[in-house]
Amino acid sequence: MTIGKIDGGVRENIIPDDVTMLGTIRYLDAAMRQDIHDRLTRTAQKIAESAGATAEVKIEERVALTDNDPALVARMLPTLQRTAGDGNVLAAAPSLGGEDFSYYQRQIPGFFFWLGIRTAGADPALFAQNHSPRFRIDEAGLALGVRALAHLAVDYLQQGH
């Protein structure tokens, strides 16, 4: 959980009537999501109560959990390996990144993958992540992305889907 915005008050020496805090919650599974929501609500209400105040917690789901369908991944992984070349397809660790692709995955089995856009040979520790003002993309990776998506579509359709 991250609180990224706090808004309240008009002066540093006047206690405001209301304060609004906005943030994000990231999780890896539904049970973790519910646990975080419960603890966040309980903590905010108890802290407010300890000061003689009240807290209202509103949690809006903006982006659902992106969760690849294991059977689809197993079926399409050989296509990615063939298209990208030996040793160029890596299993990624679970990510807390939010992605609206997850809403498609609620309707049909989905397969979300990352396309490498770092300059070949660049030190990953020195390469800025997306959402950074220093982020730069090596556009040479875009051609591989187009090839990968085309091969995935053709192979999927040829498998009778």
ABEGO torsion letter per residue (X at the ends): XBBABBBEEABAABBBABBBBBBBBBBABAAAAAAAAAAAAAAAAAAAAAAGBBBBBBBBBABBBBBBBAAAAAAAAAAAAAAAEBGABBBBBBBABBBAAAAAAAABBBBBBBBBABBBGBBAAABBBBGBAABBBBAAAAAAAAAAAAAAAAAAAAAGX
